[in-house]
Amino acid sequence: MKSAPFLGLAEALERVRGTPSKKEKVAVVSSYLRGLGPVDATVAARIASGRASERGSKDEAQVGYSTLLDVLREVTGASEGDVSKSYLKHGDLGEVAEELLADKKAQTLFAEELTLGDLDEAFARLRSAKGHGSASAKKGTVKSLLLAATPLEGKYLVKALTGEMRTGLVTGLLEEAIAAAYGLSKEEAARAHMVLGDIGAFAGRAAAGTAASVRIQPFRPVNFMLAEPFATAHEISERFGRTVYAEYKYDGVRAQVHRSGGDVRVYSRRLEEITSSFPEIVASFRGAPGDFILDGEAVPFAGGRPLPFQLLQRRLRRMEDFEEAAKKAPVTYFAFDILFREGEETVSLPLSERRRLLREVVAGTPARLAESSDVRSEEEVQAAFRRSRELGYEGLVVKDPAGPYAMGKRGGGWAKLKEELDTLDVVIVAAEYGHGKRAGVISDYTFAVRDGGELKTVGKAYSGLTDKEIDEMTRRLKEITVKDFGYRRQVRPEIVVEVAFDSVQRSGRHDSGYALRFPRIKRIRTDKGPSDIDGIGEVERIFSGQKLKVDEA
Ligand code: AMP
């Protein structure tokens, strides 16, 4: 089948961009897609979503601004001045391309019509251009496309290559349009899209009429099921009202393990392949029976106890060699679910059933099954929670034995109970104007604790307040300014806030010698004054109680 002209897609996208109505955006795209075969639908949906390659693919086809600008100048004969003027006017490289191509000095003589297939081939060439000479190869590819493009095509081509569509066609609407074009229900569309993980692949299957039969497959990671947070054991027992599994909440890295044909691969929560970071997991499952996909947590574990999670971060950032890492913080995989077994999806089976399959797979491997106990009453949940904390785990994930594996959903049968984060009451001593959306307000606060008669800074918080609270803060901070350094102000220590944080580390950045990690403001303590704030002793106590004591890098 001959590939469809790219112009049709560019025109459809221009109409989508021109209407604020979501309904109309969906209608335009779905009627456009209806005329396409599977291959074209794949390319068109991908471009409409602002991508020139499959989601999760190792190689990207995106092209940098400077290359695009160079090519645009070459193709259109525009000067640097023309380009800057146009960019200042539009603030969008796609629109710059459209304007410059429309003014093009030398018109192409034999303009061949660009098809979606041409774009697909060109994107593949861009993805495969690597190493020496790749810059000029990419430039050549982009140039030949732009030479053949009309101004409108050039605009959407450049938008796809920069990933900046700005048509207001968010993924949800595009999914809806694909469903409408090919007669799929909302549920069928959502499921097929989720399992395939790429809007283009989904559109292709929808156009071919095979979207309803999309199944989970090894080496195609699927979105993880997530747990809904609960504050107390009481709420959890109320929520379920029957006997449930209380599993320990392991503090490590979530990992999906796929095995097929003797090959084992590991994927992260962001669906990236992380196999090379976890040689122990690969080794654990090399001799396991058959094909499967497991969900679980990679936990640094030694001597029957978990080690601090931070020990894994270095290996994920690929900062050291894995042999060394594996010795310092060996990883055990704690499996808690199974999504696929011997050619069949298992996500729709009840958890009790999946557990049975999981046990068979894990038995005889060095991996372990997540530990679990049956609980029902508030007291039982509380007791399980305490046991988990005593053993060094983070808390509990409580699961409904009858529930399916709800891919990509939070809640739906899983509830988590964690210990509250530490908090400190601190006083604001300095503040700065924010950036971007917060450029006009004072939204960054440096805060301090008491040290005898002095105040010592321990951190800086940017988040936690509502816009209204930030406006009020801005007004008050201006009133109590002692010294105005322009973007930064020193203020009288009067405003007390309660900050929550993940941990304390030693740091030379603040005069207390400590820094709070990821501090966020929990609330403004209007009920407290500067004499009520916490002292440095409290910071030291939290620091020395931590499992892992980190010095700032
Ligand atoms: P949170 O990161 O606080 O949202 O908690 C959810 C995370 O807990 C999951 O994404 C998993 O990485 C982790 N986790 C640890 N143990 C379990 C378990 N037994 N079941 C499910 N998730 C778990």
Boltz pocket constraint, residues with backbone or C-beta under 6 A from the ligand:
constraints:
  - pocket:
      binder: B
      contacts: [[A, 225], [A, 226], [A, 227], [A, 247], [A, 248], [A, 249], [A, 250], [A, 251], [A, 252], [A, 253], [A, 254], [A, 296], [A, 297], [A, 336], [A, 370], [A, 371], [A, 397], [A, 416], [A, 418]]
      max_distance: 6.0
